[in-house]
């Protein structure tokens, strides 16, 4: 069974070469949908043999959907530029086991890294994400942030993707702040409305969950810091939603 690799990018010159090299071990083509990068992402991708489609950023889900018509195969391996399949995931796909099952969406587990260190606490493992699907019956959602893949029959396979997400806490916080803005707007557009206590309540619950129930407490300053950042993201998501509600009620 032939597979198309699909990657969305923006200023990913650090990661895109390794990502494409890894995809070509599984896929017979790689499609890159680039959001008008200002660095060498496009040059590197083309040199590695990928077909590059230029498209101003539409949102996480819409950007992936935009790339689907350019993929000639039904089965899509849709990774982010900072993701590479672990050996167990490669073996699962190369074995062809997915062909003999009635699933059209496969979720894998992420190994998330910060500065090269595996973060397997504070809710970051197992972090399940749908990256392998059949485009005939499944597709990414239209969500601007944290899109999901919907299909007729989804399953989780206990294999892994290496996700080299952040170099340091500054980058982690910056991305979380941006995502909180997008997520608040997405919730508002879907008609979600909350009261002023929601940010405080959910932010507190997020911290307790990550720090005490998801092993952050056993991982020193990193466990405390990541739990606090997760709490910050949850708090700001709803705080920004409250602001949007007020701004649009006038």
For each residue, the residues with C-beta under 8 A, 3 or more apart:
1: 75 96 99
2: 27 28 72 73 75
3: 26 27 28 73 75 76 77 93
4: 27 28 29 30 31 71 72 73 75 76 77
5: 20 23 24 26 27 29 30 31 50 76 77 78 79
6: 30 31 33 64 67 68 71 76 77 78 79
7: 16 19 20 23 30 31 32 33 50 78 79 80 81
8: 32 33 34 35 60 63 64 67 80 81
9: 12 16 32 33 34 35 37 41 45 81
10: 34 35 36 37 41 57
11: 37 38 39 41
12: 9 15 16 19 37 39 41 81 82
13: 16 17 37 39 40 41 44
14:
15: 12 18 19 81 82 164
16: 7 9 12 13 19 20 32 41 44 45 48 81
17: 13 20 21 44 45 48
18: 15 21 22 84
19: 7 12 15 16 22 23 79 80 81 82 83 84
20: 5 7 16 17 23 24 30 32 44 45 48 49 50
21: 17 18 24 25 48
22: 18 19 25 26 84 85
23: 5 7 19 20 26 27 30 77 79
24: 5 20 21 27 30 48 49
25: 21 22 85 90
26: 3 5 22 23 77 85 90 93 94
27: 2 3 4 5 23 24 30 77
28: 2 3 4 73
29: 4 5 51 71 72 73
30: 4 5 6 7 20 23 24 27 45 48 49 50 51
31: 4 5 6 7 50 51 53 67 70 71
32: 7 8 9 16 20 41 42 45 50 51 52 53
33: 6 7 8 9 53 55 63 64 66 67 70
34: 8 9 10 37 41 42 45 52 53 54 55
35: 8 9 10 55 56 57 63
36: 10 54 55 56 57
37: 9 10 11 12 13 34 40 41 42
38: 11
39: 11 12 13
40: 13 37 43 44
41: 9 10 11 12 13 16 32 34 37 44 45 81
42: 32 34 37 45 46 52 54
43: 40 46 47
44: 13 16 17 20 40 41 47 48
45: 9 16 17 20 30 32 34 41 42 48 50 52
46: 42 43 49 50 52
47: 43 44
48: 16 17 20 21 24 30 44 45
49: 20 24 30 46
50: 5 7 20 30 31 32 45 46
51: 29 30 31 32 70
52: 32 34 42 45 46
53: 31 32 33 34 66 67 70
54: 34 36 42
55: 33 34 35 36 58 63 66
56: 35 36
57: 10 35 36 63
58: 55 62 63 66
59: 62 63 142 143 144 145 147 182
60: 8 63 64 140 143 144 145 146 147
61: 64 65 140 141 142 143 144 147
62: 58 59 65 66 142 144
63: 8 33 35 55 57 58 59 60 66 67
64: 6 8 33 60 61 67 68 78 140 147
65: 61 62 68 139 140 142
66: 33 53 55 58 62 63 69
67: 6 8 31 33 53 63 64 70 71
68: 6 64 65 71 76 135 139
69: 66
70: 31 33 51 53 67
71: 4 6 29 31 67 68 76 135
72: 2 4 29
73: 2 3 4 28 29 76
74: 134 135 136
75: 1 2 3 4 98 132 133 134 135
76: 3 4 5 6 68 71 73 132 133 134 135
77: 3 4 5 6 23 26 27 85 93 131 132
78: 5 6 7 64 131 132 133 140 149
79: 5 6 7 19 23 83 84 85 131 161
80: 7 8 19 83 163
81: 7 8 9 12 15 16 19 41
82: 12 15 19 163 164 165
83: 19 79 80 110 131 161 162 163 164
84: 18 19 22 79 161 162 164
85: 22 25 26 77 79 89 90 93 160 161 162
86: 89 90 111 159 160 161 162
87: 90 91
88: 91 92 158 159 160
89: 85 86 92 93 108 157 159 160 161
90: 25 26 85 86 87 93 94
91: 87 88 94 95 159
92: 88 89 95 97 98 157 159
93: 3 26 77 85 89 90 96 98 132
94: 26 90 91
95: 91 92
96: 1 93 99 100
97: 92 100 101
98: 75 92 93 101 103 106 132
99: 1 96
100: 96 97
101: 97 98 155
102: 153
103: 98 106 151 153 154 155
104: 133 134 136 137 138 151 152 153 154
105: 130 132 133 134 138 149 150 151 153 154 155
106: 98 103 130 131 132 133 154 155 156 157
107: 128 129 130 131 154 155 156 157
108: 89 128 129 131 132 156 157 159 160 161
109: 125 126 127 128 129 156 158 159 160 161
110: 83 124 125 126 127 128 129 160 161 163
111: 86 118 120 125 160 161 162 163
112: 118 119 120 124 125 127 163 165
113: 116 117 118 119 162 163 164 165 166
114: 117 119 165 166 167 168 169 172
115: 166 167 168
116: 113 164
117: 113 114 222
118: 111 112 113
119: 112 113 114 122 124 125 222 226
120: 111 112 124 125
121: 124 125 214 215 216 218 219 223 226
122: 119 210 211 214 215 216 219 223 226 227 230
123: 127 209 210 214 216 230
124: 110 112 119 120 121 127 214 226
125: 109 110 111 112 119 120 121
126: 109 110
127: 109 110 112 123 124 163
128: 107 108 109 110 156
129: 107 108 109 110 161
130: 105 106 107 133 148 149 154
131: 77 78 79 83 106 107 108 149 161
132: 75 76 77 78 93 98 105 106 108
133: 75 76 78 104 105 106 130 138 139 149 151
134: 74 75 76 104 105 137 138 151
135: 68 71 74 75 76 138 139
136: 74 104
137: 104 134 151 152
138: 104 105 133 134 135 149 150 151 152
139: 65 68 133 135 149 150 151
140: 60 61 64 65 78 147 148 149
141: 61 147 148 149 150
142: 59 61 62 65 147
143: 59 60 61 146 147 148 186
144: 59 60 61 62 147 182 185 186
145: 59 60 179 182 183 186
146: 60 143 179 183
147: 59 60 61 64 140 141 142 143 144
148: 130 140 141 143
149: 78 105 130 131 133 138 139 140 141 154
150: 105 138 139 141 154
151: 103 104 105 133 134 137 138 139 154
152: 104 137 138
153: 102 103 104 105
154: 103 104 105 106 107 130 149 150 151
155: 101 103 105 106 107
156: 106 107 108 109 128
157: 89 92 106 107 108
158: 88 109
159: 86 88 89 91 92 108 109
160: 85 86 88 89 108 109 110 111
161: 79 83 84 85 86 89 108 109 110 111 129 131
162: 83 84 85 86 111 113
163: 80 82 83 110 111 112 113 127
164: 15 82 83 84 113 116
165: 82 112 113 114 172
166: 113 114 115 169 171 172 175
167: 114 115 171
168: 114 115 171 172
169: 114 166 172 173 225 229
170: 173 174
171: 166 167 168 174 175
172: 114 165 166 168 169 175 176 226 229
173: 169 170 176 177 229 232
174: 170 171 177 178
175: 166 171 172 178 179
176: 172 173 179 180 229 232 233 236
177: 173 174 180 181 233 236
178: 174 175 181 182
179: 145 146 175 176 182 183 233
180: 176 177 183 184 233 236 237 240
181: 177 178 184 185 240
182: 59 144 145 178 179 185 186
183: 145 146 179 180 186 187 237
184: 180 181 187 188 236 237 238 239 240 241 243 244
185: 144 181 182 188 189 240 244
186: 143 144 145 182 183 189 190
187: 183 184 190 192 237 241
188: 184 185 191 192 241 244 245 248
189: 185 186
190: 186 187
191: 188
192: 187 188 241
193: 241 245
194: 198 199 238 241 242 245
195: 198 242
196: 199 242
197: 200 201
198: 194 195 201 202 238 241 242
199: 194 196 202 203 234 235 236 237 238 239 242
200: 197 203 204 235
201: 197 198 204 205
202: 198 199 205 206 234 235 238
203: 199 200 206 207 231 232 234 235 238
204: 200 201 207 208 231
205: 201 202 208 209 234
206: 202 203 209 210 230 231 233 234 235
207: 203 204 210 211 227 228 230 231
208: 204 205 211 212 213
209: 123 205 206 212 213 214
210: 122 123 206 207 213 214 216 226 227 230 231
211: 122 207 208 214 216 217 223 224 227
212: 208 209 216 217
213: 208 209 210
214: 121 122 123 124 209 210 211 227
215: 121 122 218 219 223
216: 121 122 123 210 211 212 219 223 224 226 227
217: 211 212 223 224
218: 121 215 223
219: 121 122 215 216 222 223
220: 223 224
221: 224 225
222: 117 119 219 225 226
223: 121 122 211 215 216 217 218 219 220 226 227
224: 211 216 217 220 221 227 228
225: 169 221 222 228 229
226: 119 121 122 124 172 210 216 222 223 229 230
227: 122 207 210 211 214 216 223 224 230 231
228: 207 224 225 231 232
229: 169 172 173 176 225 226 232 233
230: 122 123 206 207 210 226 227 233 234
231: 203 204 206 207 210 227 228 234 235
232: 173 176 203 228 229 235 236
233: 176 177 179 180 206 229 230 236 237
234: 199 202 203 205 206 230 231 237 238
235: 199 200 202 203 206 231 232 238 239
236: 176 177 180 184 199 232 233 239 240
237: 180 183 184 187 199 233 234 240 241
238: 184 194 198 199 202 203 234 235 241 242
239: 184 199 235 236 242 243
240: 180 181 184 185 236 237 243 244
241: 184 187 188 192 193 194 198 237 238 244 245
242: 194 195 196 198 199 238 239 245 246
243: 184 239 240 246 247
244: 184 185 188 240 241 247 248
245: 188 193 194 241 242 248 249
246: 242 243 249 250
247: 243 244 250
248: 188 244 245
249: 245 246
250: 246 247
